[in-house]
Amino acid sequence: SPYYLTDGQFFMNGSNIVTGDWTNLSAAFVNPVATHATPITGYDWTKTFPGSALSGHTVNLTIAHEMHISADVVENSTTVLSSLTFGTPASIMADSSQPKAMDKSWYVCRHVFISTDPAVKQKVDGGAGTSLLPAACQTDLKTSLTQDWGTLDATYMCGALGFDSIPASCVDSFGFSRQDVMSFDSTFLANTTVASAQVSSLQQPYSWRIGTQYHEPGSAKAYEMAANRTYLVATVWGYSSTASSSIRKTPEVSFGILSSGAAYVPPPPVTNTTTSASSTSTASSTVSKSTASTTSSSKPTTTTPAALPTST
């Protein structure tokens, strides 16, 4: 299961993608240290574009306990994974992880921006939500994600590409950030291997995840890094390349902003002390927290870690 090793301006670069064992990954998310969700405006994609508004769409942020890295990769190291998942209304789901068929007239893009500005995190932790972004920023961001819809590639419909930066009018409020892009259409959602990454709030093998580089087990710094991130997810509800010209219109854009709250503080190593009349011996042992995790490319590759199949 792929994930980004750490953040940074160009975190979406392929060289930053690593693959972890799904069993180990999913275990780290069994008892997460933080979970947050925010509702977003969404649509019924089982009907012809533009469909109708449908409540129940969410963007979710989950931070796992540290995950131990295989010694084949690096010895005595862990990373703390954060994951973005996407909740979908039950009425357009076939079951808990697979969607009902999407109408072929739809094409949806998710654009992920990350801020590591503590002031931004503090405001979002305090409940700022999308009000964090001034009206000019929201307008410019929507325009940047829709004005070139369907013109950047013959099959890739998204109006912006991975690595494209956030509009200048958003920098003061959110900070400078480059975007990661995930996209999906009816073909992608028909693929039961990857579809769940875009429609299920539960951790999936191809859910979007990002780590904190490598750290010694029990590192408080890793949890601080994970907690200091604020995520802006812009979901663009657009039409596909095969949609009839009579139904085409400028896509709608929904914003979701999440942060984790206070950083998790790992407990100190357990120390056992035994005292006798003649001597004192101290044995210290570090208890490793059980960690793993469960649970996007500039092409219609839909989900991130760009190892996923592309949608056409």
Secondary structure, 3 states (H helix, E strand, C coil): CEEECCCCCCCCCHHHEEECCHHHHHHHCCCCCEEEEEECCCECCCCCCCCCECCCCEEEEEECCCEECCCCCCCCCEECCEEEEEECCHHHECCCCCECCCCCCEEEEEEEEEECCHHHHHHHHCCCHHHHCCHHHHHHHHHHHHCCCCCCCCCCCCCCCCCCECCHHHHHHHCCCECEEEEEEHHHHCCCCCCHHHHCCCCCCCCEEECCCCECCCCHHHHHHHHCCEEEEEEEEEECCCCCCCCCCCCEEEEEEEECCCCCCCCCCEEEEEECCCCEEEEEECCCCCCCCCCCCCCCECCCCCCCCECC
